[in-house]
Amino acid sequence: MNDFSSSWELELLENPDARFAEIARELPPGGKFSFITLNKNSVQVFLQRYKTPLPCKANDLKTLRKLAQKYGLIPVVLRLKDDPTNTSLFSKIPWSLSKPHIVGVFQKVS
């Protein structure tokens, strides 16, 4: 297997270091890890976490970049994504706070 993907899982991890170490170990050189997860810095996710607590230990761009670098992965894609169901209230919030999703593709370099 050359690639792995993860949908709505990273926000549930208590120990993201262990998961990224395993991904890096299993990926062959050139293999890709793609994911979509929550952006813990968005207003929508903050409100959601107030109602349903989630660890969200690997759910911001800075932490994801650090994890990638630590385990020999390079970000090919790493960006915030809007939610098409945003109401006009959320669309008026500054862009980084209004985008509740993070989409990424990391590639193993060696």
C-alpha positions as CSV (number, residue, x, y, z in Angstrom):
1,M,0.0,0.0,0.0
2,N,1.4,3.4,-1.0
3,D,-1.1,5.9,0.5
4,F,-3.2,6.3,3.6
5,S,-6.2,8.6,4.3
6,S,-8.1,9.7,7.4
7,S,-11.5,11.4,7.6
8,W,-12.6,13.1,10.8
9,E,-10.2,11.1,13.0
10,L,-7.3,13.4,14.0
11,E,-9.6,15.4,16.3
12,L,-10.2,12.2,18.4
13,L,-6.6,11.3,19.0
14,E,-5.3,11.5,22.5
15,N,-1.7,10.8,21.3
16,P,-1.2,12.2,17.8
17,D,2.5,11.6,18.0
18,A,2.0,7.8,18.1
19,R,-0.3,7.9,15.1
20,F,2.0,10.1,13.0
21,A,5.0,7.8,14.0
22,E,3.0,4.8,12.8
23,I,1.9,6.5,9.5
24,A,5.6,7.5,8.8
25,R,6.7,4.0,9.6
26,E,4.2,2.4,7.3
27,L,4.4,4.8,4.3
28,P,7.0,3.9,1.7
29,P,9.1,6.8,0.3
30,G,6.9,8.9,-1.9
31,G,3.8,7.6,-0.2
32,K,1.1,10.1,0.8
33,F,-1.1,10.6,3.8
34,S,-4.3,12.6,3.1
35,F,-6.8,13.8,5.7
36,I,-9.6,16.1,6.6
37,T,-10.1,17.2,10.1
38,L,-11.5,19.9,12.3
39,N,-9.8,23.3,12.7
40,K,-9.8,23.8,16.4
41,N,-9.3,27.5,16.0
42,S,-12.6,28.1,14.2
43,V,-15.6,29.5,16.0
44,Q,-17.8,26.7,14.9
45,V,-15.5,24.0,16.2
46,F,-15.0,25.9,19.5
47,L,-18.8,26.0,20.0
48,Q,-19.1,22.3,19.0
49,R,-16.3,21.3,21.5
50,Y,-18.1,23.2,24.2
51,K,-21.1,20.9,23.7
52,T,-19.1,17.7,22.9
53,P,-15.5,17.7,24.3
54,L,-12.9,16.5,21.8
55,P,-9.1,16.2,22.4
56,C,-8.2,18.2,19.2
57,K,-4.5,17.8,19.9
58,A,-3.5,17.8,16.2
59,N,-6.0,20.2,14.8
60,D,-4.3,23.4,13.8
61,L,-1.9,24.2,11.0
62,K,1.1,24.9,13.2
63,T,0.8,21.5,15.1
64,L,0.2,19.6,11.9
65,R,3.3,21.2,10.3
66,K,5.4,20.3,13.3
67,L,4.2,16.7,13.4
68,A,4.9,16.3,9.6
69,Q,8.4,17.6,10.0
70,K,9.1,15.5,13.1
71,Y,8.2,12.3,11.2
72,G,9.8,13.1,7.8
73,L,6.7,14.1,6.0
74,I,6.4,17.2,3.8
75,P,3.1,19.1,3.4
76,V,2.0,18.9,-0.3
77,V,-1.4,20.4,0.6
78,L,-2.3,22.0,4.0
79,R,-5.1,24.5,4.0
80,L,-8.2,25.7,5.8
81,K,-11.5,24.9,4.1
82,D,-14.9,26.6,4.5
83,D,-18.1,24.7,5.3
84,P,-20.7,25.2,2.6
85,T,-23.4,25.2,5.3
86,N,-22.0,28.3,7.0
87,T,-24.6,30.9,7.9
88,S,-24.2,34.5,7.2
89,L,-23.2,35.0,10.8
90,F,-20.1,32.8,10.4
91,S,-19.3,34.3,7.0
92,K,-18.7,37.7,8.7
93,I,-16.0,36.3,11.0
94,P,-12.4,36.8,9.9
95,W,-11.4,34.1,7.5
96,S,-9.2,31.8,9.7
97,L,-11.8,31.7,12.4
98,S,-14.6,30.9,10.1
99,K,-13.1,27.9,8.3
100,P,-13.9,24.8,10.4
101,H,-12.0,22.2,8.4
102,I,-8.3,21.4,7.6
103,V,-7.5,19.5,4.5
104,G,-4.0,18.1,4.0
105,V,-1.8,15.8,2.1
106,F,1.6,14.9,3.5
107,Q,4.2,13.0,1.6
108,K,7.1,10.8,3.0
109,V,10.4,12.0,1.6
110,S,12.7,9.2,2.6
